[in-house]
Amino acid sequence: MAEFEKIESEVIEFGEGEFLEICRKRKISKEGEEEVIAIEKGFLDEKGNRRYRNNLSIPEEDRLVDFLVEKLPEFKD
């Protein structure tokens, strides 16, 4: 099973105690290490701790990152 080490992140809160986080992580497994970009959504519990619900991790490859940067604005009204 892989382990993840957070390298850097940016968080924005929205709604009632919800947040969206974009971060760079190092994935460590038997096969080796690789860096990924993760987009994670979650909420703050009653103590203010972040609890994660959903995430999407993609390999840190230029063509994948460029695709997201190019296409995401097209979905905005």
Phi and psi restraints in degrees (range 20) as a CNS / XPLOR table:
assign (resid 1 and name C) (resid 2 and name N)
       (resid 2 and name CA) (resid 2 and name C) 1.0 -82.6 20.0 2
assign (resid 2 and name N) (resid 2 and name CA)
       (resid 2 and name C) (resid 3 and name N) 1.0 149.9 20.0 2
assign (resid 2 and name C) (resid 3 and name N)
       (resid 3 and name CA) (resid 3 and name C) 1.0 -112.9 20.0 2
assign (resid 3 and name N) (resid 3 and name CA)
       (resid 3 and name C) (resid 4 and name N) 1.0 151.9 20.0 2
assign (resid 3 and name C) (resid 4 and name N)
       (resid 4 and name CA) (resid 4 and name C) 1.0 -122.7 20.0 2
assign (resid 4 and name N) (resid 4 and name CA)
       (resid 4 and name C) (resid 5 and name N) 1.0 136.8 20.0 2
assign (resid 4 and name C) (resid 5 and name N)
       (resid 5 and name CA) (resid 5 and name C) 1.0 -119.7 20.0 2
assign (resid 5 and name N) (resid 5 and name CA)
       (resid 5 and name C) (resid 6 and name N) 1.0 119.8 20.0 2
assign (resid 5 and name C) (resid 6 and name N)
       (resid 6 and name CA) (resid 6 and name C) 1.0 -74.1 20.0 2
assign (resid 6 and name N) (resid 6 and name CA)
       (resid 6 and name C) (resid 7 and name N) 1.0 128.1 20.0 2
assign (resid 6 and name C) (resid 7 and name N)
       (resid 7 and name CA) (resid 7 and name C) 1.0 -96.2 20.0 2
assign (resid 7 and name N) (resid 7 and name CA)
       (resid 7 and name C) (resid 8 and name N) 1.0 -48.5 20.0 2
assign (resid 7 and name C) (resid 8 and name N)
       (resid 8 and name CA) (resid 8 and name C) 1.0 -156.0 20.0 2
assign (resid 8 and name N) (resid 8 and name CA)
       (resid 8 and name C) (resid 9 and name N) 1.0 157.0 20.0 2
assign (resid 8 and name C) (resid 9 and name N)
       (resid 9 and name CA) (resid 9 and name C) 1.0 -155.5 20.0 2
assign (resid 9 and name N) (resid 9 and name CA)
       (resid 9 and name C) (resid 10 and name N) 1.0 158.7 20.0 2
assign (resid 9 and name C) (resid 10 and name N)
       (resid 10 and name CA) (resid 10 and name C) 1.0 -131.5 20.0 2
assign (resid 10 and name N) (resid 10 and name CA)
       (resid 10 and name C) (resid 11 and name N) 1.0 137.1 20.0 2
assign (resid 10 and name C) (resid 11 and name N)
       (resid 11 and name CA) (resid 11 and name C) 1.0 -128.3 20.0 2
assign (resid 11 and name N) (resid 11 and name CA)
       (resid 11 and name C) (resid 12 and name N) 1.0 140.9 20.0 2
assign (resid 11 and name C) (resid 12 and name N)
       (resid 12 and name CA) (resid 12 and name C) 1.0 -128.6 20.0 2
assign (resid 12 and name N) (resid 12 and name CA)
       (resid 12 and name C) (resid 13 and name N) 1.0 132.8 20.0 2
assign (resid 12 and name C) (resid 13 and name N)
       (resid 13 and name CA) (resid 13 and name C) 1.0 -94.3 20.0 2
assign (resid 13 and name N) (resid 13 and name CA)
       (resid 13 and name C) (resid 14 and name N) 1.0 149.7 20.0 2
assign (resid 13 and name C) (resid 14 and name N)
       (resid 14 and name CA) (resid 14 and name C) 1.0 -153.4 20.0 2
assign (resid 14 and name N) (resid 14 and name CA)
       (resid 14 and name C) (resid 15 and name N) 1.0 167.4 20.0 2
assign (resid 14 and name C) (resid 15 and name N)
       (resid 15 and name CA) (resid 15 and name C) 1.0 57.9 20.0 2
assign (resid 15 and name N) (resid 15 and name CA)
       (resid 15 and name C) (resid 16 and name N) 1.0 -147.2 20.0 2
assign (resid 15 and name C) (resid 16 and name N)
       (resid 16 and name CA) (resid 16 and name C) 1.0 -103.5 20.0 2
assign (resid 16 and name N) (resid 16 and name CA)
       (resid 16 and name C) (resid 17 and name N) 1.0 87.7 20.0 2
assign (resid 16 and name C) (resid 17 and name N)
       (resid 17 and name CA) (resid 17 and name C) 1.0 77.7 20.0 2
assign (resid 17 and name N) (resid 17 and name CA)
       (resid 17 and name C) (resid 18 and name N) 1.0 21.2 20.0 2
assign (resid 17 and name C) (resid 18 and name N)
       (resid 18 and name CA) (resid 18 and name C) 1.0 -104.0 20.0 2
assign (resid 18 and name N) (resid 18 and name CA)
       (resid 18 and name C) (resid 19 and name N) 1.0 160.8 20.0 2
assign (resid 18 and name C) (resid 19 and name N)
       (resid 19 and name CA) (resid 19 and name C) 1.0 -148.1 20.0 2
assign (resid 19 and name N) (resid 19 and name CA)
       (resid 19 and name C) (resid 20 and name N) 1.0 159.9 20.0 2
assign (resid 19 and name C) (resid 20 and name N)
       (resid 20 and name CA) (resid 20 and name C) 1.0 -126.8 20.0 2
assign (resid 20 and name N) (resid 20 and name CA)
       (resid 20 and name C) (resid 21 and name N) 1.0 131.8 20.0 2
assign (resid 20 and name C) (resid 21 and name N)
       (resid 21 and name CA) (resid 21 and name C) 1.0 -127.5 20.0 2
assign (resid 21 and name N) (resid 21 and name CA)
       (resid 21 and name C) (resid 22 and name N) 1.0 134.4 20.0 2
assign (resid 21 and name C) (resid 22 and name N)
       (resid 22 and name CA) (resid 22 and name C) 1.0 -114.3 20.0 2
assign (resid 22 and name N) (resid 22 and name CA)
       (resid 22 and name C) (resid 23 and name N) 1.0 127.9 20.0 2
assign (resid 22 and name C) (resid 23 and name N)
       (resid 23 and name CA) (resid 23 and name C) 1.0 -145.2 20.0 2
assign (resid 23 and name N) (resid 23 and name CA)
       (resid 23 and name C) (resid 24 and name N) 1.0 159.7 20.0 2
assign (resid 23 and name C) (resid 24 and name N)
       (resid 24 and name CA) (resid 24 and name C) 1.0 -104.8 20.0 2
assign (resid 24 and name N) (resid 24 and name CA)
       (resid 24 and name C) (resid 25 and name N) 1.0 129.2 20.0 2
assign (resid 24 and name C) (resid 25 and name N)
       (resid 25 and name CA) (resid 25 and name C) 1.0 -128.2 20.0 2
assign (resid 25 and name N) (resid 25 and name CA)
       (resid 25 and name C) (resid 26 and name N) 1.0 154.9 20.0 2
assign (resid 25 and name C) (resid 26 and name N)
       (resid 26 and name CA) (resid 26 and name C) 1.0 -103.2 20.0 2
assign (resid 26 and name N) (resid 26 and name CA)
       (resid 26 and name C) (resid 27 and name N) 1.0 120.6 20.0 2
assign (resid 26 and name C) (resid 27 and name N)
       (resid 27 and name CA) (resid 27 and name C) 1.0 -92.7 20.0 2
assign (resid 27 and name N) (resid 27 and name CA)
       (resid 27 and name C) (resid 28 and name N) 1.0 123.6 20.0 2
assign (resid 27 and name C) (resid 28 and name N)
       (resid 28 and name CA) (resid 28 and name C) 1.0 -117.6 20.0 2
assign (resid 28 and name N) (resid 28 and name CA)
       (resid 28 and name C) (resid 29 and name N) 1.0 120.2 20.0 2
assign (resid 28 and name C) (resid 29 and name N)
       (resid 29 and name CA) (resid 29 and name C) 1.0 -141.8 20.0 2
assign (resid 29 and name N) (resid 29 and name CA)
       (resid 29 and name C) (resid 30 and name N) 1.0 -180.0 20.0 2
assign (resid 29 and name C) (resid 30 and name N)
       (resid 30 and name CA) (resid 30 and name C) 1.0 -60.6 20.0 2
assign (resid 30 and name N) (resid 30 and name CA)
       (resid 30 and name C) (resid 31 and name N) 1.0 -29.9 20.0 2
assign (resid 30 and name C) (resid 31 and name N)
       (resid 31 and name CA) (resid 31 and name C) 1.0 -77.5 20.0 2
assign (resid 31 and name N) (resid 31 and name CA)
       (resid 31 and name C) (resid 32 and name N) 1.0 -12.2 20.0 2
assign (resid 31 and name C) (resid 32 and name N)
       (resid 32 and name CA) (resid 32 and name C) 1.0 129.3 20.0 2
assign (resid 32 and name N) (resid 32 and name CA)
       (resid 32 and name C) (resid 33 and name N) 1.0 -158.3 20.0 2
assign (resid 32 and name C) (resid 33 and name N)
       (resid 33 and name CA) (resid 33 and name C) 1.0 -118.9 20.0 2
assign (resid 33 and name N) (resid 33 and name CA)
       (resid 33 and name C) (resid 34 and name N) 1.0 148.2 20.0 2
assign (resid 33 and name C) (resid 34 and name N)
       (resid 34 and name CA) (resid 34 and name C) 1.0 -152.5 20.0 2
assign (resid 34 and name N) (resid 34 and name CA)
       (resid 34 and name C) (resid 35 and name N) 1.0 151.5 20.0 2
assign (resid 34 and name C) (resid 35 and name N)
       (resid 35 and name CA) (resid 35 and name C) 1.0 -95.0 20.0 2
assign (resid 35 and name N) (resid 35 and name CA)
       (resid 35 and name C) (resid 36 and name N) 1.0 140.8 20.0 2
assign (resid 35 and name C) (resid 36 and name N)
       (resid 36 and name CA) (resid 36 and name C) 1.0 -130.7 20.0 2
assign (resid 36 and name N) (resid 36 and name CA)
       (resid 36 and name C) (resid 37 and name N) 1.0 159.3 20.0 2
assign (resid 36 and name C) (resid 37 and name N)
       (resid 37 and name CA) (resid 37 and name C) 1.0 -108.9 20.0 2
assign (resid 37 and name N) (resid 37 and name CA)
       (resid 37 and name C) (resid 38 and name N) 1.0 129.7 20.0 2
assign (resid 37 and name C) (resid 38 and name N)
       (resid 38 and name CA) (resid 38 and name C) 1.0 -119.1 20.0 2
assign (resid 38 and name N) (resid 38 and name CA)
       (resid 38 and name C) (resid 39 and name N) 1.0 138.9 20.0 2
assign (resid 38 and name C) (resid 39 and name N)
       (resid 39 and name CA) (resid 39 and name C) 1.0 -114.9 20.0 2
assign (resid 39 and name N) (resid 39 and name CA)
       (resid 39 and name C) (resid 40 and name N) 1.0 119.0 20.0 2
assign (resid 39 and name C) (resid 40 and name N)
       (resid 40 and name CA) (resid 40 and name C) 1.0 -127.2 20.0 2
assign (resid 40 and name N) (resid 40 and name CA)
       (resid 40 and name C) (resid 41 and name N) 1.0 143.2 20.0 2
assign (resid 40 and name C) (resid 41 and name N)
       (resid 41 and name CA) (resid 41 and name C) 1.0 -121.4 20.0 2
assign (resid 41 and name N) (resid 41 and name CA)
       (resid 41 and name C) (resid 42 and name N) 1.0 142.3 20.0 2
assign (resid 41 and name C) (resid 42 and name N)
       (resid 42 and name CA) (resid 42 and name C) 1.0 -164.3 20.0 2
assign (resid 42 and name N) (resid 42 and name CA)
       (resid 42 and name C) (resid 43 and name N) 1.0 -163.7 20.0 2
assign (resid 42 and name C) (resid 43 and name N)
       (resid 43 and name CA) (resid 43 and name C) 1.0 -141.5 20.0 2
assign (resid 43 and name N) (resid 43 and name CA)
       (resid 43 and name C) (resid 44 and name N) 1.0 163.2 20.0 2
assign (resid 43 and name C) (resid 44 and name N)
       (resid 44 and name CA) (resid 44 and name C) 1.0 -96.1 20.0 2
assign (resid 44 and name N) (resid 44 and name CA)
       (resid 44 and name C) (resid 45 and name N) 1.0 129.0 20.0 2
assign (resid 44 and name C) (resid 45 and name N)
       (resid 45 and name CA) (resid 45 and name C) 1.0 -77.4 20.0 2
assign (resid 45 and name N) (resid 45 and name CA)
       (resid 45 and name C) (resid 46 and name N) 1.0 -178.0 20.0 2
assign (resid 45 and name C) (resid 46 and name N)
       (resid 46 and name CA) (resid 46 and name C) 1.0 -63.5 20.0 2
assign (resid 46 and name N) (resid 46 and name CA)
       (resid 46 and name C) (resid 47 and name N) 1.0 -19.2 20.0 2
assign (resid 46 and name C) (resid 47 and name N)
       (resid 47 and name CA) (resid 47 and name C) 1.0 -95.2 20.0 2
assign (resid 47 and name N) (resid 47 and name CA)
       (resid 47 and name C) (resid 48 and name N) 1.0 0.3 20.0 2
assign (resid 47 and name C) (resid 48 and name N)
       (resid 48 and name CA) (resid 48 and name C) 1.0 88.0 20.0 2
assign (resid 48 and name N) (resid 48 and name CA)
       (resid 48 and name C) (resid 49 and name N) 1.0 7.3 20.0 2
assign (resid 48 and name C) (resid 49 and name N)
       (resid 49 and name CA) (resid 49 and name C) 1.0 -81.7 20.0 2
assign (resid 49 and name N) (resid 49 and name CA)
       (resid 49 and name C) (resid 50 and name N) 1.0 145.2 20.0 2
assign (resid 49 and name C) (resid 50 and name N)
       (resid 50 and name CA) (resid 50 and name C) 1.0 -76.8 20.0 2
assign (resid 50 and name N) (resid 50 and name CA)
       (resid 50 and name C) (resid 51 and name N) 1.0 131.5 20.0 2
assign (resid 50 and name C) (resid 51 and name N)
       (resid 51 and name CA) (resid 51 and name C) 1.0 -121.2 20.0 2
assign (resid 51 and name N) (resid 51 and name CA)
       (resid 51 and name C) (resid 52 and name N) 1.0 128.2 20.0 2
assign (resid 51 and name C) (resid 52 and name N)
       (resid 52 and name CA) (resid 52 and name C) 1.0 -96.4 20.0 2
assign (resid 52 and name N) (resid 52 and name CA)
       (resid 52 and name C) (resid 53 and name N) 1.0 139.4 20.0 2
assign (resid 52 and name C) (resid 53 and name N)
       (resid 53 and name CA) (resid 53 and name C) 1.0 -109.8 20.0 2
assign (resid 53 and name N) (resid 53 and name CA)
       (resid 53 and name C) (resid 54 and name N) 1.0 -52.5 20.0 2
assign (resid 53 and name C) (resid 54 and name N)
       (resid 54 and name CA) (resid 54 and name C) 1.0 -132.5 20.0 2
assign (resid 54 and name N) (resid 54 and name CA)
       (resid 54 and name C) (resid 55 and name N) 1.0 150.4 20.0 2
assign (resid 54 and name C) (resid 55 and name N)
       (resid 55 and name CA) (resid 55 and name C) 1.0 -152.5 20.0 2
assign (resid 55 and name N) (resid 55 and name CA)
       (resid 55 and name C) (resid 56 and name N) 1.0 158.8 20.0 2
assign (resid 55 and name C) (resid 56 and name N)
       (resid 56 and name CA) (resid 56 and name C) 1.0 -135.4 20.0 2
assign (resid 56 and name N) (resid 56 and name CA)
       (resid 56 and name C) (resid 57 and name N) 1.0 121.8 20.0 2
assign (resid 56 and name C) (resid 57 and name N)
       (resid 57 and name CA) (resid 57 and name C) 1.0 -116.2 20.0 2
assign (resid 57 and name N) (resid 57 and name CA)
       (resid 57 and name C) (resid 58 and name N) 1.0 133.0 20.0 2
assign (resid 57 and name C) (resid 58 and name N)
       (resid 58 and name CA) (resid 58 and name C) 1.0 -127.1 20.0 2
assign (resid 58 and name N) (resid 58 and name CA)
       (resid 58 and name C) (resid 59 and name N) 1.0 148.3 20.0 2
assign (resid 58 and name C) (resid 59 and name N)
       (resid 59 and name CA) (resid 59 and name C) 1.0 -60.2 20.0 2
assign (resid 59 and name N) (resid 59 and name CA)
       (resid 59 and name C) (resid 60 and name N) 1.0 146.0 20.0 2
assign (resid 59 and name C) (resid 60 and name N)
       (resid 60 and name CA) (resid 60 and name C) 1.0 -80.0 20.0 2
assign (resid 60 and name N) (resid 60 and name CA)
       (resid 60 and name C) (resid 61 and name N) 1.0 75.4 20.0 2
assign (resid 60 and name C) (resid 61 and name N)
       (resid 61 and name CA) (resid 61 and name C) 1.0 -114.6 20.0 2
assign (resid 61 and name N) (resid 61 and name CA)
       (resid 61 and name C) (resid 62 and name N) 1.0 135.9 20.0 2
assign (resid 61 and name C) (resid 62 and name N)
       (resid 62 and name CA) (resid 62 and name C) 1.0 -52.2 20.0 2
assign (resid 62 and name N) (resid 62 and name CA)
       (resid 62 and name C) (resid 63 and name N) 1.0 -45.2 20.0 2
assign (resid 62 and name C) (resid 63 and name N)
       (resid 63 and name CA) (resid 63 and name C) 1.0 -65.6 20.0 2
assign (resid 63 and name N) (resid 63 and name CA)
       (resid 63 and name C) (resid 64 and name N) 1.0 -33.2 20.0 2
assign (resid 63 and name C) (resid 64 and name N)
       (resid 64 and name CA) (resid 64 and name C) 1.0 -73.4 20.0 2
assign (resid 64 and name N) (resid 64 and name CA)
       (resid 64 and name C) (resid 65 and name N) 1.0 -44.1 20.0 2
assign (resid 64 and name C) (resid 65 and name N)
       (resid 65 and name CA) (resid 65 and name C) 1.0 -64.4 20.0 2
assign (resid 65 and name N) (resid 65 and name CA)
       (resid 65 and name C) (resid 66 and name N) 1.0 -44.4 20.0 2
assign (resid 65 and name C) (resid 66 and name N)
       (resid 66 and name CA) (resid 66 and name C) 1.0 -61.1 20.0 2
assign (resid 66 and name N) (resid 66 and name CA)
       (resid 66 and name C) (resid 67 and name N) 1.0 -38.5 20.0 2
assign (resid 66 and name C) (resid 67 and name N)
       (resid 67 and name CA) (resid 67 and name C) 1.0 -60.1 20.0 2
assign (resid 67 and name N) (resid 67 and name CA)
       (resid 67 and name C) (resid 68 and name N) 1.0 -48.0 20.0 2
assign (resid 67 and name C) (resid 68 and name N)
       (resid 68 and name CA) (resid 68 and name C) 1.0 -62.8 20.0 2
assign (resid 68 and name N) (resid 68 and name CA)
       (resid 68 and name C) (resid 69 and name N) 1.0 -45.2 20.0 2
assign (resid 68 and name C) (resid 69 and name N)
       (resid 69 and name CA) (resid 69 and name C) 1.0 -61.2 20.0 2
assign (resid 69 and name N) (resid 69 and name CA)
       (resid 69 and name C) (resid 70 and name N) 1.0 -38.9 20.0 2
assign (resid 69 and name C) (resid 70 and name N)
       (resid 70 and name CA) (resid 70 and name C) 1.0 -73.4 20.0 2
assign (resid 70 and name N) (resid 70 and name CA)
       (resid 70 and name C) (resid 71 and name N) 1.0 -43.7 20.0 2
assign (resid 70 and name C) (resid 71 and name N)
       (resid 71 and name CA) (resid 71 and name C) 1.0 -85.0 20.0 2
assign (resid 71 and name N) (resid 71 and name CA)
       (resid 71 and name C) (resid 72 and name N) 1.0 -32.1 20.0 2
assign (resid 71 and name C) (resid 72 and name N)
       (resid 72 and name CA) (resid 72 and name C) 1.0 -56.7 20.0 2
assign (resid 72 and name N) (resid 72 and name CA)
       (resid 72 and name C) (resid 73 and name N) 1.0 -44.8 20.0 2
assign (resid 72 and name C) (resid 73 and name N)
       (resid 73 and name CA) (resid 73 and name C) 1.0 -61.3 20.0 2
assign (resid 73 and name N) (resid 73 and name CA)
       (resid 73 and name C) (resid 74 and name N) 1.0 -26.5 20.0 2
assign (resid 73 and name C) (resid 74 and name N)
       (resid 74 and name CA) (resid 74 and name C) 1.0 -67.2 20.0 2
assign (resid 74 and name N) (resid 74 and name CA)
       (resid 74 and name C) (resid 75 and name N) 1.0 -20.6 20.0 2
assign (resid 74 and name C) (resid 75 and name N)
       (resid 75 and name CA) (resid 75 and name C) 1.0 -89.6 20.0 2
assign (resid 75 and name N) (resid 75 and name CA)
       (resid 75 and name C) (resid 76 and name N) 1.0 -6.2 20.0 2
assign (resid 75 and name C) (resid 76 and name N)
       (resid 76 and name CA) (resid 76 and name C) 1.0 -86.0 20.0 2
assign (resid 76 and name N) (resid 76 and name CA)
       (resid 76 and name C) (resid 77 and name N) 1.0 131.9 20.0 2
